[in-house]
Amino acid sequence: MENSELTKKRYIDLSRMSYERGIYTFTDFLTLAELSDFFETTKSLYSNYSVFGGYEDAERCMVRFGSMDELGYDTDFPIACIKITPLQKKFAEELTHRDFLGSLMNLGIERPKLGDIIIKDKEALLFAAEALAPTICSEITRIRHTSVLATIVEASEVIPKREFKEELIQIKSERIDAIIAKTYNLSRSQAQALFLQKKVFINGRIMENESHNLKPDSVVSVRGFGRFIYDGESGTTKKGNVLAKIKKYV
């Protein structure tokens, strides 16, 4: 049995456990590819489910099996938001996602226990499995050469407003390969190769059909390039090309 099939079976087993025991069950943080596998199992699940990564628009998310209607009570996702701040911000290094992740992995923490890491103004917001939060806060005191303080915070109070860069692109049609090519300045063949490599996701689901017509408000993730929202057509050029608006995540 392929690894993805084993993973899908695990999702179904967690759903069955929730249904049979009358409790909420959770996955670890899932990647886009793992979430796409999960969505393929939804018709086989025994319970309702919800997906959340600690904040709106999170890329790495947990799946919770069970619901208020089924179980008669509610419970939060076991996700903690941890703020990592330099002790002397003025002299702090420009740390990268890899720097923060490397320090966490050096503690022996497995990647599936960690969600998104948002970096801004030399600070980081880390989403992690709640049970690991005390360990992270006590053990993470230095990232590379920068001394830091890690504290548990309320995500709703510290998550920065999502920023976008709006752009107009010219396309002949709303085919997803054409839109990706224009968005990331790729040739059509380079864009089509991304589908063969299974690097394109629409609203969390993998997309292998490069001729798929993209609908307005779709969230497109291209591994290695970024994410954008397709806002749809906004007019046509004199030559009959379509003017379309996209909003890139920044």
Buried (B, 14 or more C-beta within 10 A) or exposed (E): EEEEEEBBEBBBEBBBBBBEEEEBBBBBBBBBBBBBBBBEBEEEBBBBBEBBBBBEEBBBBBBBBBBEEBBEEEEEBBBBBBBBBBEEEEEBEEBBEEBBBEBBEEEEBEEBBBBBBBBEEBBBBBBBBBEBBEEBBEBBEEBEEBEBEBEBBEBEEEBEEEEBEEBEBEBEBBBBBBBBBBBBEBEBEEBBBBBEEBBBBBEBBBBEEBEBEBEEEBBBBBBEBEBBBBBBEEEEEEEEBBEBBBBBBE
